[in-house]
């Protein structure tokens, strides 16, 4: 199973939100590249970056920070936040990103996702952010009537290979993953699920691995020391 240490960006800084609330933000550093370097030094092969300003504004606000990591570190980088047209997909992929994550646009313009998947294949992932089982968009500010599980099945049928599924109520809470959700999602054949939101204990990683879940994002627990990146990588079988 893959572990994606997370760097969420706001105003060029490394931050974490609590339950997706932009007003409940903690700053953990002002040098995203140095943070990414430390992940690589600990043995990480993958990294997950999100432009929180971009998700809110629909623009690539923190592109320069992502560009440096993508172009200089050589890690598998998946990036999301504000990617709502082909020009932005191209910009990240040309910078060296391995995969881009579409969010709001997947709900508001599903035809765009179909075209993107047809053109870019598994370089396209979709972020499904769930609030009470419903899909949330626009930086988690708007909750739709779409059932999050049904939406994941639709995405699979549309040709999407990877979904980053976040339970917003668990995100940044250090309360553990919504394992019931991932047990259900793991039954969707042909879809790689990346678990996000609340990962706190190495035992959760073992459970996800047993479910056959493709990957997990490690965020606040890593920054607070509740679960180190090295511990997570060992639990996932990525290091000895």
PyMOL commands that set and color helices and strands:
alter all, ss='L'
color gray80, all
select helices_A, chain A and resi 32-41+52-57+63-72+86-95+104-108+110-123+148-157+168-170+179-185+202-211+220-224+229-235
alter helices_A, ss='H'
color red, helices_A
select strands_A, chain A and resi 2-10+13-18+21-29+46-51+76-80+99-102+124-131+134-137+142-147+162-167+192-196+215-218
alter strands_A, ss='S'
color yellow, strands_A
deselect
rebuild
show_as cartoon
